[in-house]
Amino acid sequence: MRDLDLFEQYLLRLRQECLQLGHGHALKAEPDLTQIVVLAHEAELIERIRGALKELETDSGQFIRSYLT
Protein backbone atom coordinates (compact mmCIF):
# COMPACT_ATOMS: atom_id res chain seq x y z
CA MET A 1 0.00 0.00 0.00
CA ARG A 2 3.02 2.28 0.11
CA ASP A 3 2.57 2.94 -3.61
CA LEU A 4 -0.99 4.14 -2.98
CA ASP A 5 0.25 6.50 -0.26
CA LEU A 6 2.85 7.96 -2.61
CA PHE A 7 0.26 8.36 -5.36
CA GLU A 8 -2.10 10.09 -2.94
CA GLN A 9 0.65 12.52 -1.92
CA TYR A 10 1.32 13.24 -5.58
CA LEU A 11 -2.37 13.90 -6.23
CA LEU A 12 -2.57 16.19 -3.21
CA ARG A 13 0.35 18.26 -4.47
CA LEU A 14 -1.05 18.34 -7.99
CA ARG A 15 -4.42 19.56 -6.68
CA GLN A 16 -2.70 22.24 -4.61
CA GLU A 17 -0.74 23.35 -7.67
CA CYS A 18 -3.94 23.66 -9.73
CA LEU A 19 -5.61 25.72 -7.02
CA GLN A 20 -2.58 27.99 -6.66
CA LEU A 21 -2.39 28.54 -10.41
CA GLY A 22 -6.10 29.36 -10.49
CA HIS A 23 -5.65 31.79 -7.64
CA GLY A 24 -2.76 33.43 -9.46
CA HIS A 25 -4.89 33.82 -12.59
CA ALA A 26 -7.70 35.32 -10.51
CA LEU A 27 -5.40 37.96 -9.06
CA LYS A 28 -4.29 39.27 -12.46
CA ALA A 29 -5.53 42.66 -13.62
CA GLU A 30 -7.48 40.98 -16.43
CA PRO A 31 -8.18 37.44 -15.22
CA ASP A 32 -8.73 34.68 -17.77
CA LEU A 33 -11.98 33.24 -16.45
CA THR A 34 -11.86 30.23 -18.75
CA GLN A 35 -8.46 29.23 -17.41
CA ILE A 36 -9.63 29.71 -13.83
CA VAL A 37 -12.63 27.44 -14.40
CA VAL A 38 -10.48 24.80 -16.11
CA LEU A 39 -8.05 24.75 -13.20
CA ALA A 40 -10.90 24.50 -10.71
CA HIS A 41 -12.35 21.54 -12.62
CA GLU A 42 -8.93 19.88 -12.69
CA ALA A 43 -8.60 20.32 -8.93
CA GLU A 44 -12.08 18.84 -8.39
CA LEU A 45 -11.28 15.85 -10.61
CA ILE A 46 -8.06 15.23 -8.72
CA GLU A 47 -9.98 15.33 -5.44
CA ARG A 48 -12.49 12.79 -6.78
CA ILE A 49 -9.61 10.51 -7.78
CA ARG A 50 -8.13 10.84 -4.28
CA GLY A 51 -11.50 9.88 -2.81
CA ALA A 52 -11.66 6.82 -5.02
CA LEU A 53 -8.12 5.92 -4.02
CA LYS A 54 -9.07 6.10 -0.34
CA GLU A 55 -12.07 3.88 -1.07
CA LEU A 56 -9.75 1.39 -2.75
CA GLU A 57 -7.55 1.30 0.35
CA THR A 58 -10.52 0.89 2.68
CA ASP A 59 -12.72 -1.56 0.79
CA SER A 60 -11.51 -2.91 -2.53
CA GLY A 61 -14.81 -4.75 -3.09
CA GLN A 62 -16.80 -1.53 -2.83
CA PHE A 63 -14.31 0.20 -5.12
CA ILE A 64 -14.83 -2.50 -7.76
CA ARG A 65 -18.63 -2.25 -7.45
CA SER A 66 -18.53 1.57 -7.66
CA TYR A 67 -16.04 2.14 -10.44
CA LEU A 68 -15.46 -1.07 -12.39
CA THR A 69 -18.92 -2.56 -12.94
Secondary structure, 3 states (H helix, E strand, C coil): CHHHHHHHHHHHHHHHHHHHHHHHHHHCCCCCHHHHHHHHHHHHHHHHHHHHHHHHHHCHHHHHHHHCC
